[in-house]
């Protein structure tokens, strides 16, 4: 996916989060392990959000591979340590298709 398409999907995801009571803390946090697309809070819980887009839900969600999830978890750990955080947190995904934007809670289960 091109960076422009990725940015558009992330913009849609941020709008969706904002409309659903989340507060965006940071976008595109990088560590040596990878990137977290969006970091947000809601109800005193920190959410590390992976944004995936595709023509349909299935093609987008399949791009969250075990390797991608592992990098996401390690990057989240770096963020927590770097910011000396001791808070509740979870890893979520937002699936962006031409028809819909959908939040998938707690993708690590």
Buried (B, 14 or more C-beta within 10 A) or exposed (E): EEEEEBEBBBEBBBEBBEEEEBEBBEBEBEBEBBEBBBBBBEEEEBBBBBBBBBEEBEEBBEBBEEEEBEBBBBBBBBBBEEEEEEEEBBBBBBBBBEEEBBBBEEBEE
